[in-house]
């Protein structure tokens, strides 16, 4: 069972735009393509509520509030229980799924996402849940760095943030140079007329 893949579905959900049913359908990747055909309008509200609660989990983890992250994940595990099943077509393709195929799209997707994030937290700790440090972004991510030092969801956000910080420092330095009045030279009286 690939728990990382399930955890990443939780990340995808939190970062998704969910204005309507079409946005929800766009969430489903190749592994979940069948879901886009079966999802219904009422699933949008269920996914939105879960999206907000999962964002809270990431914010708790990022700010060191482990107990709150665990409490929220436990509540989500109760709301979207895991019902493991073996799936596949033949003996070379057997693999585990986290819920029965007869479940609603929201129940199946969210059970997997919550289970994956719960296993991730137990394995790596909630400090590995990140919220992008670029204020214009806000996406969440799973920190897979070797020393738990990742601050951005992507290289694009890291670059954009570093360039903006560099430009701000440059503007501040130029502003300091302009506001500093020139000092008179030693031995020259700046008030005496030039002859």
URUR-V627954 format. One record per residue. N is the residue number from 1. RES is the residue in one letter. SS is DSSP state (helix for helix, strand for strand, loop for the rest). OMEGA is omega as a letter, one per 30 degrees, with the letter a starting at -180 (none if undefined). D_FIRST is the distance of its C-alpha to the first C-alpha in Angstrom with 1 decimal. Layout:
n=N res=RES ss=SS omega=OMEGA d_first=D_FIRST
n=N res=RES ss=SS omega=OMEGA d_first=D_FIRST
//
This chain:
n=1 res=X ss=loop omega=a d_first=0.0
n=2 res=X ss=loop omega=a d_first=3.8
n=3 res=X ss=helix omega=l d_first=6.0
n=4 res=X ss=helix omega=l d_first=8.9
n=5 res=X ss=helix omega=l d_first=8.9
n=6 res=X ss=helix omega=l d_first=9.0
n=7 res=X ss=helix omega=a d_first=11.6
n=8 res=X ss=helix omega=l d_first=13.4
n=9 res=X ss=helix omega=l d_first=13.9
n=10 res=X ss=helix omega=l d_first=15.8
n=11 res=X ss=helix omega=l d_first=17.8
n=12 res=X ss=helix omega=l d_first=18.6
n=13 res=X ss=helix omega=a d_first=19.8
n=14 res=X ss=helix omega=a d_first=22.0
n=15 res=X ss=helix omega=a d_first=23.5
n=16 res=X ss=loop omega=l d_first=24.2
n=17 res=X ss=loop omega=a d_first=27.7
n=18 res=X ss=loop omega=l d_first=27.9
n=19 res=X ss=loop omega=a d_first=31.5
n=20 res=X ss=loop omega=a d_first=31.1
n=21 res=X ss=helix omega=l d_first=29.1
n=22 res=X ss=helix omega=l d_first=29.2
n=23 res=X ss=helix omega=l d_first=27.7
n=24 res=X ss=helix omega=l d_first=24.9
n=25 res=X ss=helix omega=l d_first=24.4
n=26 res=X ss=helix omega=l d_first=24.3
n=27 res=X ss=helix omega=a d_first=21.2
n=28 res=X ss=loop omega=a d_first=19.0
n=29 res=X ss=loop omega=a d_first=17.8
n=30 res=X ss=helix omega=a d_first=17.3
n=31 res=X ss=helix omega=a d_first=13.8
n=32 res=X ss=helix omega=a d_first=15.6
n=33 res=X ss=helix omega=l d_first=19.0
n=34 res=X ss=helix omega=a d_first=19.6
n=35 res=X ss=helix omega=a d_first=19.7
n=36 res=X ss=helix omega=l d_first=22.8
n=37 res=X ss=helix omega=a d_first=24.7
n=38 res=X ss=helix omega=a d_first=23.9
n=39 res=X ss=loop omega=a d_first=24.2
n=40 res=X ss=loop omega=a d_first=27.6
n=41 res=X ss=helix omega=a d_first=30.0
n=42 res=X ss=helix omega=l d_first=29.2
n=43 res=X ss=helix omega=a d_first=25.6
n=44 res=X ss=helix omega=a d_first=27.1
n=45 res=X ss=helix omega=l d_first=28.5
n=46 res=X ss=helix omega=l d_first=25.3
n=47 res=X ss=helix omega=l d_first=23.4
n=48 res=X ss=helix omega=l d_first=26.3
n=49 res=X ss=helix omega=l d_first=26.4
n=50 res=X ss=helix omega=l d_first=22.7
n=51 res=X ss=helix omega=a d_first=23.3
n=52 res=X ss=helix omega=a d_first=26.2
n=53 res=X ss=helix omega=l d_first=24.4
n=54 res=X ss=helix omega=l d_first=21.5
n=55 res=X ss=helix omega=l d_first=24.2
n=56 res=X ss=helix omega=l d_first=25.8
n=57 res=X ss=helix omega=l d_first=22.7
n=58 res=X ss=helix omega=l d_first=22.9
n=59 res=X ss=helix omega=l d_first=26.7
n=60 res=X ss=helix omega=a d_first=26.5
n=61 res=X ss=helix omega=a d_first=24.2
n=62 res=X ss=helix omega=a d_first=26.4
n=63 res=X ss=loop omega=l d_first=29.5
n=64 res=X ss=loop omega=l d_first=28.4
n=65 res=X ss=loop omega=a d_first=28.2
n=66 res=X ss=helix omega=a d_first=25.2
n=67 res=X ss=helix omega=l d_first=26.3
n=68 res=X ss=helix omega=l d_first=26.7
n=69 res=X ss=helix omega=l d_first=23.2
n=70 res=X ss=helix omega=l d_first=21.8
n=71 res=X ss=helix omega=a d_first=24.2
n=72 res=X ss=helix omega=l d_first=23.3
n=73 res=X ss=helix omega=l d_first=19.5
n=74 res=X ss=helix omega=l d_first=20.3
n=75 res=X ss=helix omega=l d_first=22.6
n=76 res=X ss=helix omega=l d_first=20.0
n=77 res=X ss=helix omega=l d_first=17.5
n=78 res=X ss=helix omega=a d_first=20.5
n=79 res=X ss=helix omega=a d_first=21.4
n=80 res=X ss=loop omega=a d_first=18.0
n=81 res=X ss=loop omega=l d_first=16.5
n=82 res=X ss=loop omega=l d_first=13.0
n=83 res=X ss=loop omega=a d_first=13.4
n=84 res=X ss=loop omega=l d_first=10.3
n=85 res=X ss=strand omega=l d_first=10.9
n=86 res=X ss=strand omega=a d_first=10.2
n=87 res=X ss=strand omega=l d_first=11.1
n=88 res=X ss=loop omega=a d_first=12.7
n=89 res=X ss=loop omega=l d_first=16.3
n=90 res=X ss=loop omega=a d_first=16.8
n=91 res=X ss=loop omega=l d_first=15.7
n=92 res=X ss=loop omega=a d_first=14.7
n=93 res=X ss=loop omega=a d_first=12.3
n=94 res=X ss=loop omega=l d_first=10.4
n=95 res=X ss=strand omega=a d_first=6.8
n=96 res=X ss=strand omega=l d_first=5.7
n=97 res=X ss=strand omega=a d_first=7.6
n=98 res=X ss=loop omega=l d_first=9.0
n=99 res=X ss=loop omega=a d_first=12.5
n=100 res=X ss=loop omega=a d_first=15.0
n=101 res=X ss=loop omega=a d_first=16.3
n=102 res=X ss=loop omega=a d_first=19.7
n=103 res=X ss=loop omega=l d_first=19.0
n=104 res=X ss=loop omega=l d_first=20.9
n=105 res=X ss=helix omega=a d_first=19.5
n=106 res=X ss=helix omega=a d_first=19.9
n=107 res=X ss=helix omega=a d_first=18.2
n=108 res=X ss=helix omega=a d_first=15.0
n=109 res=X ss=helix omega=a d_first=14.9
n=110 res=X ss=helix omega=l d_first=16.0
n=111 res=X ss=helix omega=l d_first=13.8
n=112 res=X ss=helix omega=a d_first=10.7
n=113 res=X ss=helix omega=a d_first=12.9
n=114 res=X ss=helix omega=l d_first=14.3
n=115 res=X ss=helix omega=a d_first=11.2
n=116 res=X ss=helix omega=l d_first=9.9
n=117 res=X ss=helix omega=l d_first=13.5
n=118 res=X ss=helix omega=l d_first=13.9
n=119 res=X ss=helix omega=l d_first=11.3
n=120 res=X ss=helix omega=l d_first=12.9
n=121 res=X ss=helix omega=a d_first=16.2
n=122 res=X ss=helix omega=a d_first=15.7
n=123 res=X ss=helix omega=a d_first=14.5
n=124 res=X ss=helix omega=a d_first=17.1
n=125 res=X ss=loop omega=a d_first=19.6
n=126 res=X ss=helix omega=l d_first=21.0
n=127 res=X ss=helix omega=l d_first=23.3
n=128 res=X ss=helix omega=l d_first=20.4
n=129 res=X ss=strand omega=a d_first=20.8
n=130 res=X ss=strand omega=l d_first=23.6
n=131 res=X ss=strand omega=a d_first=26.1
n=132 res=X ss=loop omega=a d_first=28.0
n=133 res=X ss=loop omega=l d_first=31.3
n=134 res=X ss=loop omega=a d_first=33.1
n=135 res=X ss=loop omega=a d_first=35.0
n=136 res=X ss=loop omega=a d_first=35.1
n=137 res=X ss=loop omega=a d_first=31.3
n=138 res=X ss=loop omega=l d_first=29.4
n=139 res=X ss=loop omega=l d_first=25.9
n=140 res=X ss=strand omega=l d_first=23.1
n=141 res=X ss=strand omega=l d_first=20.6
n=142 res=X ss=strand omega=a d_first=18.2
n=143 res=X ss=loop omega=l d_first=20.3
n=144 res=X ss=loop omega=a d_first=18.7
n=145 res=X ss=loop omega=a d_first=22.2
n=146 res=X ss=loop omega=a d_first=23.0
n=147 res=X ss=loop omega=l d_first=25.6
n=148 res=X ss=loop omega=a d_first=24.4
n=149 res=X ss=loop omega=a d_first=27.3
n=150 res=X ss=loop omega=a d_first=26.1
n=151 res=X ss=loop omega=a d_first=28.3
n=152 res=X ss=loop omega=a d_first=27.7
n=153 res=X ss=loop omega=a d_first=25.0
n=154 res=X ss=loop omega=l d_first=26.2
n=155 res=X ss=helix omega=a d_first=28.9
n=156 res=X ss=helix omega=l d_first=31.0
n=157 res=X ss=helix omega=l d_first=31.3
n=158 res=X ss=helix omega=a d_first=31.9
n=159 res=X ss=helix omega=a d_first=34.7
n=160 res=X ss=helix omega=a d_first=36.2
n=161 res=X ss=helix omega=l d_first=36.3
n=162 res=X ss=helix omega=l d_first=37.8
n=163 res=X ss=helix omega=l d_first=40.4
n=164 res=X ss=helix omega=l d_first=41.4
n=165 res=X ss=helix omega=l d_first=41.9
n=166 res=X ss=helix omega=l d_first=43.9
n=167 res=X ss=helix omega=l d_first=46.1
n=168 res=X ss=helix omega=l d_first=46.7
n=169 res=X ss=helix omega=l d_first=47.8
n=170 res=X ss=helix omega=l d_first=50.1
n=171 res=X ss=helix omega=l d_first=51.6
n=172 res=X ss=helix omega=l d_first=52.2
n=173 res=X ss=helix omega=l d_first=53.9
n=174 res=X ss=helix omega=l d_first=56.1
n=175 res=X ss=helix omega=l d_first=56.9
n=176 res=X ss=helix omega=a d_first=58.0
n=177 res=X ss=helix omega=a d_first=60.3
n=178 res=X ss=helix omega=a d_first=62.0
n=179 res=X ss=helix omega=l d_first=62.6
n=180 res=X ss=loop omega=a d_first=64.1
n=181 res=X ss=loop omega=l d_first=67.9
n=182 res=X ss=loop omega=a d_first=69.6
n=183 res=X ss=loop omega=l d_first=71.6
n=184 res=X ss=loop omega=l d_first=75.3
n=185 res=X ss=loop omega=a d_first=76.1
n=186 res=X ss=loop omega=l d_first=77.9
n=187 res=X ss=loop omega=l d_first=81.7
n=188 res=X ss=loop omega=l d_first=81.8
n=189 res=X ss=loop omega=a d_first=82.9
n=190 res=X ss=loop omega=a d_first=80.8
n=191 res=X ss=loop omega=a d_first=83.4
n=192 res=X ss=loop omega=a d_first=86.5
n=193 res=X ss=loop omega=l d_first=87.4
n=194 res=X ss=loop omega=a d_first=87.0
n=195 res=X ss=loop omega=none d_first=90.4
//
